[in-house]
Amino acid sequence: AAPFGSSLILPISYAYVSMMGSPGLTQASAYAILKANYMMQRLKDHYPVLYLGKNGTCAHEFILDIRPIKDACGIEVEDISKRLIDYGFHSPTMSWPVPGTLMIEPTESESKDELDRFCDALISIREEIREIETGKADRKNNLLVHAPHTAAVVMSDKWDRPYDRERAAFPAPWVRQAKFWPTTSRVDNVYGDRNLITRLEDEPKAASA
């Protein structure tokens, strides 16, 4: 791993496996599967779920299909991912292995309170999407397409959006207790993928003799 990446990948994995042992790894796997199924059951009535087993269960991860939502009102998986930041969460895996989806994979170490907060955030976001679907919110000027909301945006003297600042920045009770403020709202993802951007200064040219 060292010549092509971080050499710490192997000792970290080795230490984890060694400390857990076979019984610990089995228990951790069971916890991860249990937590994924708990979250899936909470969210399945709000978002379509792909690739469930014959008993309606999932493994240690599950996939929410956002494509029908995009077809209905134009909201994309990235909009939901960015809105999650306003709720204090980093987005789960986006558009992999299926484009236009979210793959949610809770680890064995997450508490039930944290799982519930994440589910509550996604359910609340689904209700925000429903406002767009029903025409209550504008398709191109709403909470999701402008997410995440930075401190500079929320505190600006100018506010011309059809929703209030409070709802933009503090959409859930727990956000008031520990607010994470993103530094920017949106970036040009395609440009960033295609153009290497570095902060290193150019080396000064050697003085000619």
Phi, psi and omega per residue, in radians:
A1 nan -0.529 -3.003
A2 -1.050 -0.777 -3.100
P3 -1.170 -0.361 -3.033
F4 -2.064 -0.011 -3.114
G5 -3.002 -2.553 -3.112
S6 -1.564 2.197 3.126
S7 -1.232 -0.231 -3.137
L8 -1.361 -0.159 -3.138
I9 -1.033 -0.811 -3.050
L10 -1.235 -0.852 3.137
P11 -1.121 -0.558 3.098
I12 -1.140 -0.820 3.122
S13 -1.105 -0.746 -3.132
Y14 -1.103 -0.747 3.133
A15 -1.125 -0.703 3.136
Y16 -1.085 -0.854 -3.119
V17 -1.129 -0.717 -3.104
S18 -1.157 -0.739 -3.106
M19 -1.269 -0.605 -3.120
M20 -1.305 -0.744 -3.064
G21 1.238 3.048 -3.107
S22 -1.085 -0.808 3.124
P23 -1.102 -0.690 -3.134
G24 -1.164 -0.711 3.120
L25 -1.158 -0.667 3.096
T26 -1.110 -0.769 -3.137
Q27 -1.164 -0.724 3.122
A28 -1.083 -0.700 3.118
S29 -1.126 -0.715 3.125
A30 -1.118 -0.727 3.107
Y31 -1.092 -0.756 -3.124
A32 -1.093 -0.742 3.130
I33 -1.158 -0.739 3.127
L34 -1.066 -0.787 -3.096
K35 -1.198 -0.657 3.095
A36 -1.107 -0.738 3.134
N37 -1.203 -0.592 3.078
Y38 -1.099 -0.816 3.136
M39 -1.140 -0.725 -3.141
M40 -1.059 -0.723 3.128
Q41 -1.126 -0.625 3.120
R42 -1.244 -0.526 -3.003
L43 -1.766 -0.240 -2.994
K44 -1.134 -0.424 3.111
D45 -1.449 -0.091 -3.107
H46 -1.950 -0.526 3.134
Y47 -2.356 2.508 3.029
P48 -1.134 2.450 3.134
V49 -1.980 2.287 -3.113
L50 -1.653 2.635 2.917
Y51 1.007 0.888 3.018
L52 -1.430 2.740 3.097
G53 -1.294 3.105 -3.079
K54 -1.129 -0.376 3.107
N55 -1.679 0.158 -3.141
G56 1.322 0.432 3.140
T57 -2.016 2.947 3.114
C58 -2.145 3.077 3.069
A59 -1.554 -2.266 -3.108
H60 -1.539 0.037 -3.136
E61 -2.635 2.814 3.083
F62 -2.588 2.797 -3.008
I63 -2.075 2.182 3.038
L64 -1.642 2.254 -3.108
D65 -1.608 1.992 -3.111
I66 -1.684 -0.128 -3.067
R67 -1.057 -0.704 3.082
P68 -1.095 -0.566 3.102
I69 -1.180 -0.730 3.098
K70 -1.069 -0.730 3.131
D71 -1.129 -0.570 -3.059
A72 -1.417 -0.656 -3.030
C73 -2.508 0.071 3.072
G74 1.544 -0.102 3.126
I75 -1.325 2.242 -3.083
E76 -1.812 2.971 -3.133
V77 -1.048 -0.605 3.126
E78 -1.145 -0.622 3.120
D79 -1.090 -0.739 3.106
I80 -1.158 -0.720 3.128
S81 -1.073 -0.740 3.139
K82 -1.216 -0.643 3.117
R83 -1.160 -0.547 3.084
L84 -1.017 -0.518 3.118
I85 -1.098 -0.673 3.096
D86 -1.092 -0.458 3.108
Y87 -1.552 -0.009 3.094
G88 1.597 0.329 -3.101
F89 -2.137 2.483 2.928
H90 -1.358 2.478 -3.103
S91 -1.152 2.543 2.969
P92 -1.256 -3.089 -3.116
T93 -1.014 2.247 -3.040
M94 -1.944 2.288 3.036
S95 1.037 0.584 3.027
W96 -2.608 2.348 0.033
P97 -1.451 -0.004 3.137
V98 -2.007 2.184 3.102
P99 -1.021 2.479 3.095
G100 1.364 0.431 -3.121
T101 -2.313 2.913 2.986
L102 -2.055 2.206 3.083
M103 -1.797 2.020 -3.049
I104 -1.818 2.196 -3.037
E105 -2.370 1.453 3.134
P106 -1.205 2.449 3.111
T107 -1.486 2.878 -3.125
E108 -1.156 -0.292 -3.046
S109 -1.581 -0.169 -3.111
E110 -1.279 2.414 3.124
S111 -1.374 2.834 3.099
K112 -1.113 -0.637 3.113
D113 -1.032 -0.726 -3.136
E114 -1.221 -0.689 3.083
L115 -1.062 -0.739 -3.136
D116 -1.161 -0.687 3.105
R117 -1.073 -0.751 -3.140
F118 -1.132 -0.763 3.100
C119 -1.103 -0.739 3.115
D120 -1.056 -0.675 3.124
A121 -1.117 -0.803 -3.134
L122 -1.173 -0.621 3.096
I123 -1.183 -0.711 3.101
S124 -1.119 -0.710 3.098
I125 -1.114 -0.636 3.107
R126 -1.098 -0.629 3.093
E127 -1.206 -0.610 3.057
E128 -1.126 -0.661 3.087
I129 -1.155 -0.667 -3.133
R130 -1.078 -0.558 3.091
E131 -1.121 -0.593 3.093
I132 -1.263 -0.739 -3.134
E133 -1.073 -0.629 -3.094
T134 -1.564 -0.048 3.122
G135 1.544 0.034 3.122
K136 -1.235 -0.546 3.101
A137 -2.068 2.597 -3.118
D138 -1.232 2.456 -3.109
R139 -1.153 -0.513 -3.062
K140 -1.947 -0.009 -3.115
N141 -2.483 1.423 -3.044
N142 -2.545 3.136 -3.075
L143 -1.042 -0.590 -3.034
L144 -1.447 -0.741 -3.080
V145 -1.230 -0.357 3.105
H146 -1.684 -0.091 -3.115
A147 -1.280 2.629 -0.041
P148 -1.435 2.793 -3.103
H149 -1.721 2.020 -3.117
T150 -1.401 2.885 3.096
A151 -1.093 -0.672 -3.139
A152 -1.088 -0.677 3.137
V153 -1.216 -0.810 -3.068
V154 -1.187 -0.594 -3.080
M155 -1.621 0.030 -3.114
S156 -1.140 2.591 3.078
D157 -1.125 -0.494 -3.122
K158 -1.708 2.204 3.081
W159 -2.466 1.847 -3.068
D160 -2.054 0.451 -3.108
R161 -1.688 2.647 -3.028
P162 -1.343 0.025 3.076
Y163 -2.109 2.785 -3.059
D164 -1.480 2.799 -3.093
R165 -1.083 -0.648 -3.106
E166 -1.026 -0.809 -3.131
R167 -1.205 -0.548 3.140
A168 -1.168 -0.831 -2.993
A169 -1.676 -0.464 -3.075
F170 -2.239 1.169 -3.051
P171 -1.348 -0.160 -3.113
A172 -2.486 2.672 -3.083
P173 -1.031 -0.689 -3.078
W174 -1.193 -0.352 -3.137
V175 -1.159 -0.539 3.133
R176 -1.184 -0.465 -3.106
Q177 -1.380 -0.568 -3.122
A178 -2.683 1.482 -3.077
K179 -1.468 2.241 2.982
F180 -1.726 2.111 -3.132
W181 -1.745 2.024 3.056
P182 -1.195 2.676 -3.108
T183 -1.501 -0.338 3.133
T184 -2.592 2.765 -3.130
S185 -1.492 -1.226 -3.133
R186 -2.267 2.646 3.034
V187 -2.188 2.887 3.108
D188 -1.467 1.670 -3.061
N189 -1.048 -0.772 -3.088
V190 -1.122 -0.737 3.121
Y191 -1.085 -0.740 -3.139
G192 -1.125 -0.588 3.113
D193 -1.235 -0.557 -3.027
R194 -1.693 -0.198 -3.083
N195 -2.266 2.105 3.110
L196 -1.282 2.170 -3.133
I197 -2.017 2.197 -3.122
T198 -2.244 2.598 3.098
R199 -1.662 -0.052 -3.111
L200 -1.233 2.368 3.113
E201 -1.340 2.636 3.077
D202 -1.117 2.466 3.112
E203 -1.217 2.387 3.123
P204 -1.110 2.488 3.133
K205 -1.235 2.485 -3.133
A206 -1.158 2.431 -3.140
A207 -1.142 2.369 -3.128
S208 -1.273 2.540 -3.112
A209 -1.245 nan nan
